[in-house]
């Protein structure tokens, strides 16, 4: 996604079985940076990452990403950060066990809420 002088690098995924043999994400990231530069963009925004996700933080830092604080607000206010994490962890555990056909049907509807 592009806006103004910035390219927003929103999603990057890999098949975990392929990662043991090759590192496709490095090529994908390099290509995105190279293309953004060639098209005259000045910045590539890697997007938000929980500080608790050390692996993703390390990956983004490896490419020169700079950490910036991003304030959050919750609505309703009673929906605390801890409740959000517990809900997210549970949802992720369930998601991993869903059949591909269910994931394919749910994904488009869910993506509009994750962006």
N, C-alpha and C positions, 0 to 999 in steps of 0.2 A: 504494500500500500504506500502511496506517495501523497505528500501534502507539502506545499511550499518548497523549501529546500531540503526536506527530510524524507528519507525512505524509512518506513516502519516495518521491521522484520518481525512479523507477527507469529508465525508458526514454523517449527522445524521438528520433524519427527523421523525416526528410523525404526526399522525392524531389528529388535534386539539380537536376533540370531545372526544378522548380517554384520553387526558391530564387532563380532569376534574376529572377522576376516578383514574388513575394510572399515574406513572411517568416512562414510559419505557426508556426514554433517559438516566436516571441515571444508570439503569441496563446495558444498551448497552455500555455506557462509561466505567463503572466499569469492565465489561467483557473484553473490548478491552485493558484496562490497565493491568488487571490480565494476560491475554493471552500473551501480549507483554513481561511482566516480566518473565513468565514461559518459554518463548522461548528465553530468554537471551538478549532481546533488552534493550538499555540503555535510550532511550528517546521516548516520544510520542509527535509528533508535531500536535497540534490542528489546524494548518493552520491560514490563515489571516482572520481578522475581522475588519470591519470599526470601529474606535473608537466611532462613532455615534451609533453603535448597542450596547447599554448599557446592554441589557438582555443577549446577547451572550457573551459579554466580561465578565459579572458577572459569567455566567455558566462556562466558561473556567477557570477563576480565582479560582473558587470553587475547581477545580481539581488540582490546583497548577501550572497552566500555567503562564509563565512569559511573559510580554509584551516586544516585540522587534520591533524597527522601521523597516519598510520595504519601501525603496524608490521606487518611481514609475516614469516611463518615459512614455510619450504619443507620439504616432506617428499617424498622423502628429502632430507637436507641437501645432497646432491650436486647437486640440481636448483637451480642458481644462478639469480640474477636475469638474468644475461646470456643464459643458455641459454633461459630463459623468454621473453625478448624476441625472440630469434631464431626460436623456434618460433612465437610469436604472429604475427610479421611474415610468416612463410612461410604460416601458416594463413590470414591475411587476404588475401594475394595469391591463393591458390588459391580462397578463398571468392568473391572478386569475379568469377571466371570460370565459376562453376558455373551451370548452367541453373536457372531458377526452380523447376522441378519437383523437382529434387534438393534445393534449399534448403528448399522447403516440407516435404519429408519429413524432413530432418535437423534442422531448427530446433527442433521440440518436444523431441527427445531431448537436444539440446545445451543448451537453456535451463536445465534443472535443474542443470547444472554451472556456469553463468555467474552465477547469482543470488547 
